[in-house]
Amino acid sequence: MNEEEKIQAILNEANSLNLESLYESLDVILKAHGDIVQSIYETKPELGTGEVYIETLIIKLIYASKSALQLSLGSELSTLNHPEIRETIDRPSLYVLTRSIIETFLTLEYLFFNELSRDEQIFRYNLWRISGFMTRQNFSENLNPLFADKLYREKKEIEKLKTEIRKSPFYKTLKKQEWKLDRFGLPRILSWSNLILESKLKSNLFSKVYSLYSNYAHSEFISIIQINESKLGKYDPFNISTAITSLNKIRLINCVTIILLVNKFECAKEAYQKLDENLIFKIEFWNKFATE
């Protein structure tokens, strides 16, 4: 692209903060993201401990992003007594999905895309695994034999991992959180809000919206009064503006994740370089907007 084309592309992106343009932009970015993840699956690069879950977490991120995209188109609402169809934007569900997408990205950063030593990354990964295994132990009653056998193996794995963790030089970093390890696991040693502050993402773009979206996920009073005071219509200006905010955050996260993959895996870089030049420019534009 020459300089004139780049300037025009920047203007186009700056003007894409309307629902129709944003939908089209995010849709093509998600398709490109899917192709890049597929390149990892097909190429099967050598992976370190736990890194197989990079692909899984990103697939989760893409699925949730696609669902949010569909919600932004509006939903049909009718009842038995009022069969006429009303189109709405399910803003609460859109918020909850966006929150999940932010947390999935933060998990990727916390475990894999950071400046920690590999040993400390593995320490965090083992804590994360233990927490998942311990949660599944709660479903131990009235199970079929195959699942019961899996739980038994995982219970032994929990004890093995706890031993490894206690031998780790990073164990002392748990400090006052140590008790959580035995009671219900410790998936993260930092809160979500602190992970946002430490993230590549600009905290001023994500901290406040994450807090709001969390209130919706937990049905806190602020979310209920906002729903009570708002209109449901698909064409309501407030619903449109909040949908734009959510979709743009999702676009930013997907672009940053793509660049992280490109910098980590050669196969992802090769798949990325095959994309249309204009699309590459858009991805890099929004990556910089989100992180610099």
C-alpha positions, 0 to 999 in steps of 0.5 A: 500500500502506498501512503495515500492508500494507507491514509484512506484506510486509516480514515475508513477504519476510523469511520467504521464505528457504526454497527453495519461497518463494524459487523463487516469488519469484525466478521472478516477479521474472525474468518482470518483469525480462524484460518490462522488458528487452522494453520497451527492445527494443520502444521502441528508445530512443536509445543511446550508444556500446556501450549496445546491449550493456546489453540483451544482458548483461541477457538473459545474466543472466536466462538464467543466473538461470533455469538456476540456478532450474531447478537448485534444483529438483533433478536426476535421477541414475541409471546403467546399473547402478543405474537407480533415480532419485536426486534431487540438487541440482547444487550445483557447477553452481549455484555456477558459474552464480551466479558468472557472474551476479555477473560479468555484473552487475559488467560492466554496472556497470563499463561502463555503470552508474557515475559515470564520465564518458562518455569514460571509459566509452567508453575502458573499452568499447573495451578490452572490445571489443578483448579480445573481438576478440583472443580470436576471432583465436585461431580463425583456422585452418581457417575457412569464408570468411565467418568468415575475412572477419569475422576480417580485418575485426575485426583491422583494427578492433583496430588502429583501437581500439588507436590510439584508446585510446593517444590517450585521456587515460585511457591512462595509467591502464593503467600496468603493465597496458599490456603485456596490451593487445598480448598478449591484450587487457584486458577490465577494468582492475580485478579481479573482487574489486576490482569487487565492492568498488567496486560498488553491491552490499554487498561483505559480501554478495558478496565471500566467496561470489564467492571460494568460487564461483570456487574451484568454477569453477576446480576448486580443491582446496577445492571438491573436498574440499567435494564429497567431504565432502558428500551429493548428496541433494536433501533434504540440509539443507546442499544446501538451505541453499547453494541458498537462499544462491545463489538469494537472491544471484541475486534481489538482483542481478536486483532491483538491475539492474531499478532501474538500468534503471528509472533509466536508461530512461524506457520501462523506468520505464513498464513497471516502473510497470505491475507489481503494487504488491506486486511493485514493493515486493518489488523495491525491498525487495531492491534496498535490502537489497543496496545500502544 
